[in-house]
Amino acid sequence: MEGANQTEGSEFLLLGMSESPKQQKILFWMFLCMYLVTVVGNVLIILAISSDSRLHTPMYFFLANLSFTDLFFVTNTIPKMLVNLQSQNKAISYAGCLTQLYFLVSLVALDNLILAVMAYDRYVAICCPLHYTTAMSPKLSILLLSLCWVLSVLYGLIHTFLMTTVTFCGSRKIHYIFCEMYVLLRLACSDTQINHTVLIATGCFIFLIPFGFMIISYVLIVRAILRIPSVSKKYKAFSTCASHLGVVSLFYGTLCMVYLKPLHTYSVKDSVATVMYAVVTPMMNPFIYSLRNKDMHGALGRLLDKHFQRLT
């Protein structure tokens, strides 16, 4: 009981990627610029989709929610990191750390599940185009998105609750930019076997199953595209899922850099890999979807034209 009270009243120190004042100034401006670019990019995607009736389709409905998730994700971590870089006080409260952990875990899971649903949407659009309207009805789209939210919320609650049973009685220095699951478990001085077991079991369900589903979807998509006789139609069919494939590759590539390694091997160097999936991926997603998508180009152009016309 005494250990638990000690944990609840404690603070963690988010030391970030460097303790050098010079490097911290550079990191502050770099992350501030990345954060602003991420916010502007994802907000523009959301506004463009919501304001253009031509983009009121399942694919763009899920894309708008993916942008919202990325926006929430970076807002959960980067502002606190920017404050830490500008101040001498690097502390984050126990409750604040768990809150950050909850949203981090939930939103990563939500990102993953939305990407899986988007893969299914692309499978239906390319492999069953005649049945797309009925197969991806607005009711089903809302139901699938609701399921994604429910599963991700439960996933976050489970791991955050289990973290409250862990005691921290040694060093509370976190050489990361936020309160990350594996780093906190490594700082624990109590038994974390249950946490690891549940993490593996739920991780397989939340991440590996959707990833396997995405692989199967794209195998079927590629088979369907190869059967198309026209080269121009092949290119058009592939271009509709190229952006999604790029985002999936970036998401899982950066995630694997961080988590596909034993817990005891985690070090300060892993902060760079963490930045890739926590900061770079949400920033790049709007660019990946807008650069290769003519519909998004048009919607963004019309949105900006309306804005400038109001100003003038």
Summary of the structure (lengths in Angstrom):
residues: 312
radius of gyration: 21.3
end to end distance: 65.3
largest distance: 71.8
contacts: 963
relative contact order: 0.14
helix: 80%
strand: 3%
